[in-house]
Amino acid sequence: MSNSNVTNAPKDRIPEYAFIGRSNVGKSSLINMLMEKKDLAKTSGKPGKTQLINHFKINDNWFLVDLPGYGYAQVSKKKRQIFQYFIENYFKEREQLVCTFVLIDSRHDPQKIDLDFMRFLGENQIPFCIVFTKSDKLGSSKLNKQITSYKKKLLNYWESLPQTFITSSTTGMGRKEFLEFIDAVNEDVANDFK
């Protein structure tokens, strides 16, 4: 189901996991890799492809929620403000949301927009994990150095770090850990959804 208004989102009482990140972070590719479906989420070299809240029901057990990227997108300023508004509403109003995956391109240093978004989640007590994407684009020592540096910078803002995942939609890296995490959280919150 796709829509731009959280009140029209599915009414099913099952856990939801939201995926979000800056435009062109590799979100659609990651979703397709996790679900082993090539065209589940539409991929594009052009930022701003995802423009609605997209709910995918997985095994009648949980929802994967694909959200528009924040930051630069090749859409008008007015449209970006509309995205911002309905994304914020989704996070503040969606009771079924159990975890947000904030996607970060592992090749880049911390960006203010990502840090601000994580702060927004923290201030609104929304649980989140950090997902480093495109890990195959760096050698393993450069990747480890980059992620260590990123975590160090995050500790300037946070007392402790959220769980992190290192992924590659090209090699499938991180898929097993990701899905095991979702299964464990689903078990953990099962009673909340009865």
N, CA and C atoms as an extended XYZ file, in Angstrom:
582
Properties=species:S:1:pos:R:3:atomname:S:1:resname:S:1:resid:I:1 pbc="F F F"
N         0.847       -1.179        0.000 N   MET     1
C         0.000        0.000        0.000 CA  MET     1
C         0.890        1.239        0.000 C   MET     1
N         0.559        2.211       -0.829 N   SER     2
C         1.320        3.458       -0.895 CA  SER     2
C         0.393        4.633       -0.654 C   SER     2
N         0.829        5.566        0.168 N   ASN     3
C         0.038        6.776        0.393 CA  ASN     3
C         0.895        7.878        0.988 C   ASN     3
N         0.319        9.078        1.074 N   SER     4
C         1.068       10.203        1.620 CA  SER     4
C         0.472       10.675        2.940 C   SER     4
N        -0.460        9.894        3.476 N   ASN     5
C        -1.120       10.301        4.713 CA  ASN     5
C        -1.129        9.138        5.686 C   ASN     5
N        -0.524        9.347        6.846 N   VAL     6
C        -0.381        8.257        7.816 CA  VAL     6
C        -1.738        7.694        8.256 C   VAL     6
N        -2.792        8.506        8.210 N   THR     7
C        -4.108        8.014        8.633 CA  THR     7
C        -4.656        6.967        7.658 C   THR     7
N        -4.103        6.932        6.437 N   ASN     8
C        -4.542        5.930        5.453 CA  ASN     8
C        -3.665        4.691        5.435 C   ASN     8
N        -2.685        4.634        6.337 N   ALA     9
C        -1.775        3.483        6.378 CA  ALA     9
C        -2.546        2.239        6.825 C   ALA     9
N        -2.012        1.038        6.558 N   PRO    10
C        -2.729       -0.190        6.932 CA  PRO    10
C        -3.097       -0.219        8.414 C   PRO    10
N        -4.250       -0.819        8.688 N   LYS    11
C        -4.741       -0.858       10.081 CA  LYS    11
C        -4.277       -2.130       10.812 C   LYS    11
N        -3.636       -3.047       10.103 N   ASP    12
C        -3.191       -4.313       10.717 CA  ASP    12
C        -2.365       -4.051       11.978 C   ASP    12
N        -2.642       -4.834       13.019 N   ARG    13
C        -1.882       -4.692       14.267 CA  ARG    13
C        -0.694       -5.644       14.235 C   ARG    13
N         0.287       -5.306       13.403 N   ILE    14
C         1.533       -6.085       13.343 CA  ILE    14
C         2.698       -5.088       13.359 C   ILE    14
N         3.886       -5.530       13.793 N   PRO    15
C         5.025       -4.610       13.896 CA  PRO    15
C         5.449       -4.040       12.540 C   PRO    15
N         5.951       -2.796       12.605 N   GLU    16
C         6.437       -2.115       11.410 CA  GLU    16
C         7.887       -1.695       11.595 C   GLU    16
N         8.636       -1.797       10.507 N   TYR    17
C        10.039       -1.379       10.477 CA  TYR    17
C        10.203       -0.372        9.355 C   TYR    17
N        10.587        0.845        9.694 N   ALA    18
C        10.714        1.902        8.691 CA  ALA    18
C        12.153        2.014        8.200 C   ALA    18
N        12.309        2.231        6.904 N   PHE    19
C        13.619        2.410        6.281 CA  PHE    19
C        13.696        3.837        5.742 C   PHE    19
N        14.735        4.560        6.161 N   ILE    20
C        14.857        5.953        5.731 CA  ILE    20
C        16.326        6.343        5.672 C   ILE    20
N        16.631        7.317        4.861 N   GLY    21
C        17.996        7.825        4.758 CA  GLY    21
C        18.024        8.963        3.763 C   GLY    21
N        19.196        9.560        3.600 N   ARG    22
C        19.315       10.624        2.613 CA  ARG    22
C        19.033       10.066        1.225 C   ARG    22
N        18.604       10.938        0.343 N   SER    23
C        18.361       10.533       -1.038 CA  SER    23
C        19.607        9.866       -1.614 C   SER    23
N        19.402        8.768       -2.328 N   ASN    24
C        20.466        8.037       -3.022 CA  ASN    24
C        21.420        7.274       -2.096 C   ASN    24
N        20.940        6.897       -0.910 N   VAL    25
C        21.786        6.163        0.039 CA  VAL    25
C        21.808        4.657       -0.262 C   VAL    25
N        20.930        4.237       -1.174 N   GLY    26
C        20.868        2.814       -1.524 CA  GLY    26
C        19.737        2.084       -0.811 C   GLY    26
N        18.712        2.837       -0.435 N   LYS    27
C        17.607        2.271        0.352 CA  LYS    27
C        16.808        1.230       -0.427 C   LYS    27
N        16.406        1.582       -1.637 N   SER    28
C        15.601        0.641       -2.438 CA  SER    28
C        16.395       -0.624       -2.747 C   SER    28
N        17.679       -0.460       -3.056 N   SER    29
C        18.528       -1.626       -3.348 CA  SER    29
C        18.655       -2.520       -2.122 C   SER    29
N        18.793       -1.905       -0.945 N   LEU    30
C        18.898       -2.682        0.297 CA  LEU    30
C        17.609       -3.460        0.557 C   LEU    30
N        16.473       -2.801        0.403 N   ILE    31
C        15.171       -3.455        0.615 CA  ILE    31
C        15.027       -4.648       -0.341 C   ILE    31
N        15.377       -4.435       -1.611 N   ASN    32
C        15.277       -5.520       -2.599 CA  ASN    32
C        16.197       -6.685       -2.241 C   ASN    32
N        17.400       -6.363       -1.737 N   MET    33
C        18.344       -7.416       -1.333 CA  MET    33
C        17.801       -8.188       -0.131 C   MET    33
N        17.281       -7.480        0.854 N   LEU    34
C        16.757       -8.150        2.059 CA  LEU    34
C        15.611       -9.098        1.716 C   LEU    34
N        14.751       -8.673        0.807 N   MET    35
C        13.569       -9.452        0.455 CA  MET    35
C        13.813      -10.412       -0.712 C   MET    35
N        15.030      -10.350       -1.276 N   GLU    36
C        15.384      -11.161       -2.447 CA  GLU    36
C        14.370      -11.010       -3.575 C   GLU    36
N        13.962       -9.759       -3.785 N   LYS    37
C        13.062       -9.434       -4.892 CA  LYS    37
C        13.651       -8.229       -5.623 C   LYS    37
N        13.933       -8.404       -6.894 N   LYS    38
C        14.673       -7.391       -7.633 CA  LYS    38
C        13.955       -6.052       -7.746 C   LYS    38
N        12.630       -6.074       -7.894 N   ASP    39
C        11.910       -4.829       -8.151 CA  ASP    39
C        10.848       -4.508       -7.104 C   ASP    39
N        11.033       -4.988       -5.878 N   LEU    40
C        10.041       -4.685       -4.839 CA  LEU    40
C         9.994       -3.171       -4.619 C   LEU    40
N        11.157       -2.584       -4.312 N   ALA    41
C        11.260       -1.128       -4.188 CA  ALA    41
C        11.913       -0.617       -5.466 C   ALA    41
N        11.391        0.460       -6.007 N   LYS    42
C        11.911        0.990       -7.272 CA  LYS    42
C        13.255        1.685       -7.050 C   LYS    42
N        14.254        1.283       -7.815 N   THR    43
C        15.574        1.909       -7.704 CA  THR    43
C        15.755        2.919       -8.829 C   THR    43
N        16.612        3.904       -8.564 N   SER    44
C        16.867        4.933       -9.566 CA  SER    44
C        18.186        5.609       -9.259 C   SER    44
N        18.898        6.012      -10.295 N   GLY    45
C        20.122        6.790      -10.101 CA  GLY    45
C        19.776        8.224       -9.738 C   GLY    45
N        18.529        8.597       -9.947 N   LYS    46
C        18.079        9.967       -9.680 CA  LYS    46
C        17.498       10.044       -8.273 C   LYS    46
N        18.044       10.928       -7.416 N   PRO    47
C        17.529       11.039       -6.050 CA  PRO    47
C        16.056       11.425       -6.024 C   PRO    47
N        15.347       10.932       -5.012 N   GLY    48
C        13.959       11.336       -4.816 CA  GLY    48
C        12.952       10.440       -5.490 C   GLY    48
N        13.340        9.203       -5.844 N   LYS    49
C        12.433        8.271       -6.530 CA  LYS    49
C        11.242        7.904       -5.632 C   LYS    49
N        11.525        7.593       -4.352 N   THR    50
C        10.440        7.239       -3.424 CA  THR    50
C         9.745        8.522       -2.986 C   THR    50
N         8.440        8.623       -3.249 N   GLN    51
C         7.732        9.861       -2.905 CA  GLN    51
C         6.494        9.614       -2.044 C   GLN    51
N         6.296        8.373       -1.632 N   LEU    52
C         5.139        8.044       -0.796 CA  LEU    52
C         5.593        7.148        0.348 C   LEU    52
N         4.707        6.944        1.328 N   ILE    53
C         4.943        5.951        2.382 CA  ILE    53
C         4.496        4.613        1.792 C   ILE    53
N         5.436        3.700        1.607 N   ASN    54
C         5.132        2.403        0.975 CA  ASN    54
C         5.190        1.283        2.013 C   ASN    54
N         4.067        0.624        2.229 N   HIS    55
C         3.992       -0.512        3.155 CA  HIS    55
C         4.040       -1.827        2.380 C   HIS    55
N         4.981       -2.695        2.750 N   PHE    56
C         5.051       -4.043        2.176 CA  PHE    56
C         4.819       -5.033        3.312 C   PHE    56
N         3.772       -5.864        3.195 N   LYS    57
C         3.502       -6.870        4.234 CA  LYS    57
C         4.375       -8.091        3.979 C   LYS    57
N         5.141       -8.476        5.004 N   ILE    58
C         6.088       -9.576        4.872 CA  ILE    58
C         5.594      -10.790        5.667 C   ILE    58
N         5.325      -11.881        4.963 N   ASN    59
C         4.884      -13.151        5.581 CA  ASN    59
C         3.691      -12.989        6.530 C   ASN    59
N         2.827      -12.016        6.264 N   ASP    60
C         1.670      -11.730        7.139 CA  ASP    60
C         2.095      -11.493        8.588 C   ASP    60
N         3.359      -11.138        8.780 N   ASN    61
C         3.949      -11.096       10.118 CA  ASN    61
C         4.403       -9.705       10.528 C   ASN    61
N         4.868       -8.912        9.547 N   TRP    62
C         5.350       -7.555        9.824 CA  TRP    62
C         5.325       -6.721        8.552 C   TRP    62
N         5.410       -5.402        8.732 N   PHE    63
C         5.457       -4.488        7.592 CA  PHE    63
C         6.846       -3.898        7.444 C   PHE    63
N         7.333       -3.903        6.222 N   LEU    64
C         8.519       -3.153        5.860 CA  LEU    64
C         7.991       -1.844        5.272 C   LEU    64
N         8.451       -0.715        5.805 N   VAL    65
C         7.939        0.582        5.365 CA  VAL    65
C         9.065        1.367        4.698 C   VAL    65
N         8.885        1.613        3.422 N   ASP    66
C         9.857        2.343        2.616 CA  ASP    66
C         9.419        3.806        2.581 C   ASP    66
N        10.259        4.681        3.157 N   LEU    67
C         9.912        6.103        3.251 CA  LEU    67
C        10.754        6.931        2.281 C   LEU    67
N        10.240        8.107        1.866 N   PRO    68
C        11.051        8.977        1.004 CA  PRO    68
C        12.349        9.366        1.698 C   PRO    68
N        13.405        9.538        0.908 N   GLY    69
C        14.675        9.992        1.477 CA  GLY    69
C        14.553       11.439        1.929 C   GLY    69
N        15.385       11.805        2.881 N   TYR    70
C        15.402       13.215        3.289 CA  TYR    70
C        16.633       13.879        2.689 C   TYR    70
N        16.600       15.205        2.662 N   GLY    71
C        17.736       15.926        2.089 CA  GLY    71
C        17.538       16.154        0.610 C   GLY    71
N        18.635       16.201       -0.118 N   TYR    72
C        18.588       16.530       -1.533 CA  TYR    72
C        17.765       15.514       -2.317 C   TYR    72
N        16.862       16.021       -3.108 N   ALA    73
C        16.121       15.173       -4.056 CA  ALA    73
C        15.759       16.059       -5.241 C   ALA    73
N        15.672       15.471       -6.414 N   GLN    74
C        15.371       16.276       -7.596 CA  GLN    74
C        13.869       16.492       -7.721 C   GLN    74
N        13.332       17.154       -6.712 N   VAL    75
C        11.924       17.540       -6.717 CA  VAL    75
C        11.867       18.981       -6.214 C   VAL    75
N        10.723       19.632       -6.401 N   SER    76
C        10.603       21.038       -6.007 CA  SER    76
C        10.690       21.208       -4.492 C   SER    76
N        11.015       22.431       -4.078 N   LYS    77
C        11.126       22.743       -2.646 CA  LYS    77
C         9.790       22.481       -1.950 C   LYS    77
N         8.694       22.857       -2.621 N   LYS    78
C         7.359       22.662       -2.042 CA  LYS    78
C         7.107       21.171       -1.806 C   LYS    78
N         7.470       20.332       -2.784 N   LYS    79
C         7.268       18.892       -2.653 CA  LYS    79
C         8.111       18.324       -1.518 C   LYS    79
N         9.354       18.843       -1.359 N   ARG    80
C        10.222       18.400       -0.271 CA  ARG    80
C         9.586       18.717        1.083 C   ARG    80
N         8.958       19.897        1.179 N   GLN    81
C         8.296       20.274        2.438 CA  GLN    81
C         7.114       19.355        2.725 C   GLN    81
N         6.405       18.940        1.689 N   ILE    82
C         5.281       18.002        1.861 CA  ILE    82
C         5.816       16.656        2.354 C   ILE    82
N         6.923       16.166        1.740 N   PHE    83
C         7.558       14.922        2.201 CA  PHE    83
C         7.845       15.036        3.691 C   PHE    83
N         8.513       16.155        4.052 N   GLN    84
C         8.945       16.381        5.428 CA  GLN    84
C         7.754       16.276        6.375 C   GLN    84
N         6.666       16.911        5.985 N   TYR    85
C         5.471       16.939        6.823 CA  TYR    85
C         4.904       15.540        7.031 C   TYR    85
N         4.730       14.765        5.945 N   PHE    86
C         4.097       13.459        6.150 CA  PHE    86
C         5.044       12.436        6.756 C   PHE    86
N         6.355       12.609        6.547 N   ILE    87
C         7.313       11.717        7.205 CA  ILE    87
C         7.276       11.965        8.711 C   ILE    87
N         7.291       13.241        9.093 N   GLU    88
C         7.261       13.587       10.522 CA  GLU    88
C         5.988       13.053       11.173 C   GLU    88
N         4.859       13.214       10.496 N   ASN    89
C         3.587       12.693       11.012 CA  ASN    89
C         3.633       11.185       11.189 C   ASN    89
N         4.224       10.503       10.197 N   TYR    90
C         4.337        9.050       10.292 CA  TYR    90
C         5.070        8.674       11.579 C   TYR    90
N         6.221        9.285       11.830 N   PHE    91
C         7.021        8.928       12.993 CA  PHE    91
C         6.329        9.279       14.311 C   PHE    91
N         5.604       10.376       14.326 N   LYS    92
C         4.984       10.802       15.584 CA  LYS    92
C         3.678       10.061       15.883 C   LYS    92
N         3.004        9.579       14.823 N   GLU    93
C         1.663        9.026       15.032 CA  GLU    93
C         1.547        7.511       14.882 C   GLU    93
N         2.505        6.882       14.252 N   ARG    94
C         2.349        5.462       13.904 CA  ARG    94
C         2.661        4.551       15.087 C   ARG    94
N         1.635        4.028       15.730 N   GLU    95
C         1.800        3.188       16.922 CA  GLU    95
C         2.458        1.844       16.610 C   GLU    95
N         2.258        1.331       15.400 N   GLN    96
C         2.798        0.012       15.044 CA  GLN    96
C         4.315        0.030       14.809 C   GLN    96
N         4.897        1.219       14.699 N   LEU    97
C         6.331        1.327       14.408 CA  LEU    97
C         7.147        0.830       15.600 C   LEU    97
N         7.977       -0.194       15.374 N   VAL    98
C         8.800       -0.724       16.472 CA  VAL    98
C        10.275       -0.386       16.314 C   VAL    98
N        10.705       -0.102       15.067 N   CYS    99
C        12.113        0.244       14.865 CA  CYS    99
C        12.283        0.961       13.525 C   CYS    99
N        13.188        1.930       13.526 N   THR   100
C        13.527        2.651       12.302 CA  THR   100
C        14.965        2.323       11.936 C   THR   100
N        15.188        2.023       10.671 N   PHE   101
C        16.542        1.792       10.187 CA  PHE   101
C        16.993        3.052        9.447 C   PHE   101
N        17.979        3.738       10.036 N   VAL   102
C        18.518        4.956        9.419 CA  VAL   102
C        19.716        4.535        8.576 C   VAL   102
N        19.599        4.734        7.267 N   LEU   103
C        20.638        4.286        6.347 CA  LEU   103
C        21.686        5.366        6.125 C   LEU   103
N        22.944        4.949        6.200 N   ILE   104
C        24.083        5.851        6.038 CA  ILE   104
C        25.009        5.245        4.986 C   ILE   104
N        25.421        6.029        4.017 N   ASP   105
C        26.394        5.564        3.021 CA  ASP   105
C        27.749        5.444        3.722 C   ASP   105
N        28.286        4.239        3.788 N   SER   106
C        29.507        3.990        4.571 CA  SER   106
C        30.724        4.749        4.044 C   SER   106
N        30.638        5.292        2.850 N   ARG   107
C        31.778        6.019        2.266 CA  ARG   107
C        31.886        7.452        2.789 C   ARG   107
N        30.817        7.940        3.441 N   HIS   108
C        30.786        9.356        3.820 CA  HIS   108
C        30.972        9.571        5.322 C   HIS   108
N        31.542       10.719        5.660 N   ASP   109
C        31.637       11.134        7.062 CA  ASP   109
C        30.246       11.545        7.533 C   ASP   109
N        30.051       11.650        8.869 N   PRO   110
C        28.729       12.058        9.370 CA  PRO   110
C        28.261       13.374        8.745 C   PRO   110
N        27.027       13.380        8.318 N   GLN   111
C        26.421       14.570        7.721 CA  GLN   111
C        25.450       15.171        8.729 C   GLN   111
N        25.383       16.481        8.765 N   LYS   112
C        24.514       17.166        9.720 CA  LYS   112
C        23.066       16.689        9.597 C   LYS   112
N        22.609       16.505        8.363 N   ILE   113
C        21.211       16.112        8.160 CA  ILE   113
C        20.906       14.744        8.794 C   ILE   113
N        21.875       13.811        8.723 N   ASP   114
C        21.686       12.492        9.351 CA  ASP   114
C        21.673       12.629       10.875 C   ASP   114
N        22.626       13.400       11.395 N   LEU   115
C        22.706       13.587       12.857 CA  LEU   115
C        21.448       14.268       13.378 C   LEU   115
N        20.958       15.270       12.641 N   ASP   116
C        19.727       15.965       13.045 CA  ASP   116
C        18.540       15.005       13.046 C   ASP   116
N        18.488       14.142       12.033 N   PHE   117
C        17.370       13.203       11.949 CA  PHE   117
C        17.417       12.207       13.108 C   PHE   117
N        18.613       11.705       13.432 N   MET   118
C        18.747       10.785       14.571 CA  MET   118
C        18.363       11.493       15.873 C   MET   118
N        18.718       12.765       15.970 N   ARG   119
C        18.344       13.529       17.165 CA  ARG   119
C        16.818       13.645       17.271 C   ARG   119
N        16.164       13.880       16.133 N   PHE   120
C        14.693       13.944       16.090 CA  PHE   120
C        14.099       12.627       16.596 C   PHE   120
N        14.656       11.496       16.141 N   LEU   121
C        14.154       10.191       16.594 CA  LEU   121
C        14.362       10.037       18.102 C   LEU   121
N        15.551       10.408       18.573 N   GLY   122
C        15.853       10.303       20.000 CA  GLY   122
C        14.928       11.160       20.843 C   GLY   122
N        14.718       12.402       20.418 N   GLU   123
C        13.854       13.325       21.166 CA  GLU   123
C        12.413       12.824       21.218 C   GLU   123
N        12.012       12.074       20.196 N   ASN   124
C        10.637       11.550       20.155 CA  ASN   124
C        10.560       10.095       20.621 C   ASN   124
N        11.661        9.614       21.212 N   GLN   125
C        11.734        8.259       21.784 CA  GLN   125
C        11.330        7.180       20.775 C   GLN   125
N        11.859        7.325       19.561 N   ILE   126
C        11.596        6.353       18.505 CA  ILE   126
C        12.844        5.474       18.360 C   ILE   126
N        12.733        4.178       18.656 N   PRO   127
C        13.908        3.297       18.556 CA  PRO   127
C        14.445        3.233       17.128 C   PRO   127
N        15.777        3.259       17.012 N   PHE   128
C        16.358        3.159       15.675 CA  PHE   128
C        17.685        2.410       15.701 C   PHE   128
N        18.042        1.894       14.527 N   CYS   129
C        19.337        1.265       14.285 CA  CYS   129
C        19.999        2.034       13.148 C   CYS   129
N        21.313        1.965       13.094 N   ILE   130
C        22.041        2.588       11.985 CA  ILE   130
C        22.484        1.492       11.025 C   ILE   130
N        22.214        1.715        9.747 N   VAL   131
C        22.573        0.739        8.726 CA  VAL   131
C        23.566        1.384        7.763 C   VAL   131
N        24.796        0.883        7.771 N   PHE   132
C        25.806        1.369        6.835 CA  PHE   132
C        25.645        0.620        5.526 C   PHE   132
N        25.387        1.357        4.450 N   THR   133
C        25.161        0.756        3.134 CA  THR   133
C        26.424        0.862        2.272 C   THR   133
N        26.385        0.174        1.132 N   LYS   134
C        27.435        0.249        0.112 CA  LYS   134
C        28.816       -0.141        0.653 C   LYS   134
N        28.849       -1.094        1.580 N   SER   135
C        30.123       -1.493        2.190 CA  SER   135
C        31.085       -2.117        1.179 C   SER   135
N        30.543       -2.643        0.076 N   ASP   136
C        31.401       -3.263       -0.938 CA  ASP   136
C        32.219       -2.233       -1.717 C   ASP   136
N        31.873       -0.954       -1.557 N   LYS   137
C        32.585        0.096       -2.298 CA  LYS   137
C        33.916        0.469       -1.644 C   LYS   137
N        34.154       -0.044       -0.412 N   LEU   138
C        35.393        0.260        0.312 CA  LEU   138
C        36.121       -1.041        0.633 C   LEU   138
N        37.440       -1.001        0.710 N   GLY   139
C        38.188       -2.166        1.191 CA  GLY   139
C        37.885       -2.363        2.668 C   GLY   139
N        38.116       -3.572        3.203 N   SER   140
C        37.698       -3.850        4.578 CA  SER   140
C        38.400       -2.964        5.614 C   SER   140
N        39.692       -2.637        5.432 N   SER   141
C        40.355       -1.805        6.443 CA  SER   141
C        39.837       -0.370        6.386 C   SER   141
N        39.595        0.155        5.170 N   LYS   142
C        39.028        1.505        5.011 CA  LYS   142
C        37.607        1.531        5.577 C   LYS   142
N        36.835        0.483        5.331 N   LEU   143
C        35.469        0.398        5.840 CA  LEU   143
C        35.473        0.417        7.370 C   LEU   143
N        36.309       -0.422        7.986 N   ASN   144
C        36.370       -0.470        9.457 CA  ASN   144
C        36.795        0.869       10.043 C   ASN   144
N        37.758        1.505        9.390 N   LYS   145
C        38.246        2.814        9.847 CA  LYS   145
C        37.127        3.854        9.758 C   LYS   145
N        36.414        3.838        8.644 N   GLN   146
C        35.326        4.796        8.410 CA  GLN   146
C        34.211        4.620        9.454 C   GLN   146
N        33.815        3.378        9.715 N   ILE   147
C        32.716        3.115       10.654 CA  ILE   147
C        33.143        3.427       12.084 C   ILE   147
N        34.382        3.101       12.445 N   THR   148
C        34.898        3.430       13.778 CA  THR   148
C        34.887        4.943       13.982 C   THR   148
N        35.324        5.675       12.970 N   SER   149
C        35.352        7.135       13.031 CA  SER   149
C        33.929        7.693       13.165 C   SER   149
N        32.988        7.107       12.416 N   TYR   150
C        31.588        7.550       12.462 CA  TYR   150
C        31.021        7.348       13.871 C   TYR   150
N        31.260        6.154       14.432 N   LYS   151
C        30.737        5.846       15.774 CA  LYS   151
C        31.336        6.781       16.819 C   LYS   151
N        32.621        7.083       16.675 N   LYS   152
C        33.304        7.979       17.609 CA  LYS   152
C        32.644        9.362       17.603 C   LYS   152
N        32.344        9.846       16.382 N   LYS   153
C        31.683       11.152       16.269 CA  LYS   153
C        30.285       11.122       16.868 C   LYS   153
N        29.584       10.002       16.683 N   LEU   154
C        28.227        9.890       17.241 CA  LEU   154
C        28.247        9.962       18.765 C   LEU   154
N        29.309        9.454       19.373 N   LEU   155
C        29.397        9.471       20.846 CA  LEU   155
C        29.534       10.887       21.408 C   LEU   155
N        29.779       11.870       20.533 N   ASN   156
C        29.749       13.274       20.980 CA  ASN   156
C        28.315       13.720       21.259 C   ASN   156
N        27.345       13.000       20.663 N   TYR   157
C        25.933       13.381       20.781 CA  TYR   157
C        25.128       12.396       21.616 C   TYR   157
N        25.593       11.151       21.688 N   TRP   158
C        24.828       10.086       22.325 CA  TRP   158
C        25.657        9.426       23.426 C   TRP   158
N        24.986        9.038       24.512 N   GLU   159
C        25.691        8.338       25.596 CA  GLU   159
C        26.079        6.923       25.173 C   GLU   159
N        25.189        6.274       24.450 N   SER   160
C        25.510        4.942       23.929 CA  SER   160
C        24.989        4.868       22.502 C   SER   160
N        25.554        3.963       21.740 N   LEU   161
C        25.189        3.877       20.328 CA  LEU   161
C        24.083        2.858       20.094 C   LEU   161
N        23.231        3.129       19.119 N   PRO   162
C        22.223        2.125       18.750 CA  PRO   162
C        22.911        0.960       18.043 C   PRO   162
N        22.182       -0.108       17.852 N   GLN   163
C        22.714       -1.243       17.100 CA  GLN   163
C        23.041       -0.792       15.676 C   GLN   163
N        24.142       -1.332       15.133 N   THR   164
C        24.504       -0.992       13.761 CA  THR   164
C        24.588       -2.252       12.903 C   THR   164
N        24.344       -2.069       11.624 N   PHE   165
C        24.469       -3.139       10.634 CA  PHE   165
C        25.353       -2.635        9.501 C   PHE   165
N        26.158       -3.524        8.962 N   ILE   166
C        26.985       -3.191        7.799 CA  ILE   166
C        26.453       -4.021        6.644 C   ILE   166
N        26.039       -3.354        5.575 N   THR   167
C        25.348       -4.067        4.491 CA  THR   167
C        25.921       -3.737        3.117 C   THR   167
N        25.641       -4.632        2.210 N   SER   168
C        25.918       -4.394        0.796 CA  SER   168
C        24.805       -5.063       -0.002 C   SER   168
N        24.104       -4.262       -0.789 N   SER   169
C        23.032       -4.854       -1.603 CA  SER   169
C        23.621       -5.630       -2.774 C   SER   169
N        24.890       -5.385       -3.093 N   THR   170
C        25.552       -6.100       -4.188 CA  THR   170
C        25.967       -7.509       -3.755 C   THR   170
N        26.562       -7.622       -2.558 N   THR   171
C        27.082       -8.926       -2.112 CA  THR   171
C        26.118       -9.669       -1.181 C   THR   171
N        25.082       -8.957       -0.672 N   GLY   172
C        24.167       -9.589        0.285 CA  GLY   172
C        24.666       -9.507        1.718 C   GLY   172
N        25.779       -8.827        1.940 N   MET   173
C        26.345       -8.699        3.285 CA  MET   173
C        25.333       -8.065        4.240 C   MET   173
N        25.205       -8.670        5.421 N   GLY   174
C        24.337       -8.130        6.467 CA  GLY   174
C        22.913       -8.648        6.440 C   GLY   174
N        22.517       -9.335        5.384 N   ARG   175
C        21.124       -9.781        5.241 CA  ARG   175
C        20.695      -10.691        6.391 C   ARG   175
N        21.526      -11.701        6.694 N   LYS   176
C        21.198      -12.676        7.733 CA  LYS   176
C        21.026      -11.979        9.094 C   LYS   176
N        21.985      -11.130        9.456 N   GLU   177
C        21.930      -10.423       10.746 CA  GLU   177
C        20.700       -9.529       10.830 C   GLU   177
N        20.402       -8.873        9.740 N   PHE   178
C        19.259       -7.968        9.663 CA  PHE   178
C        17.955       -8.713        9.943 C   PHE   178
N        17.747       -9.813        9.208 N   LEU   179
C        16.496      -10.568        9.345 CA  LEU   179
C        16.398      -11.263       10.704 C   LEU   179
N        17.532      -11.698       11.241 N   GLU   180
C        17.525      -12.295       12.594 CA  GLU   180
C        17.133      -11.246       13.634 C   GLU   180
N        17.615      -10.025       13.460 N   PHE   181
C        17.268       -8.924       14.368 CA  PHE   181
C        15.755       -8.672       14.326 C   PHE   181
N        15.191       -8.607       13.119 N   ILE   182
C        13.748       -8.365       12.973 CA  ILE   182
C        12.950       -9.497       13.621 C   ILE   182
N        13.364      -10.753       13.397 N   ASP   183
C        12.681      -11.897       14.029 CA  ASP   183
C        12.713      -11.786       15.548 C   ASP   183
N        13.871      -11.407       16.092 N   ALA   184
C        14.015      -11.299       17.553 CA  ALA   184
C        13.123      -10.183       18.106 C   ALA   184
N        13.086       -9.046       17.418 N   VAL   185
C        12.231       -7.931       17.875 CA  VAL   185
C        10.761       -8.337       17.770 C   VAL   185
N        10.384       -9.017       16.680 N   ASN   186
C         8.998       -9.466       16.517 CA  ASN   186
C         8.571      -10.361       17.684 C   ASN   186
N         9.460      -11.259       18.081 N   GLU   187
C         9.154      -12.131       19.232 CA  GLU   187
C         9.006      -11.313       20.502 C   GLU   187
N         9.902      -10.355       20.655 N   ASP   188
C         9.940       -9.503       21.837 CA  ASP   188
C         8.667       -8.675       22.010 C   ASP   188
N         8.118       -8.193       20.896 N   VAL   189
C         6.962       -7.289       20.963 CA  VAL   189
C         5.633       -8.009       20.691 C   VAL   189
N         5.692       -9.329       20.516 N   ALA   190
C         4.487      -10.092       20.130 CA  ALA   190
C         3.290       -9.787       21.031 C   ALA   190
N         3.508       -9.727       22.329 N   ASN   191
C         2.390       -9.494       23.267 CA  ASN   191
C         1.760       -8.119       23.110 C   ASN   191
N         2.550       -7.135       22.638 N   ASP   192
C         2.017       -5.778       22.448 CA  ASP   192
C         1.021       -5.714       21.302 C   ASP   192
N         1.031       -6.724       20.433 N   PHE   193
C         0.184       -6.678       19.254 CA  PHE   193
C        -0.983       -7.657       19.299 C   PHE   193
N        -1.208       -8.228       20.486 N   LYS   194
C        -2.325       -9.187       20.606 CA  LYS   194
C        -3.615       -8.447       20.855 C   LYS   194
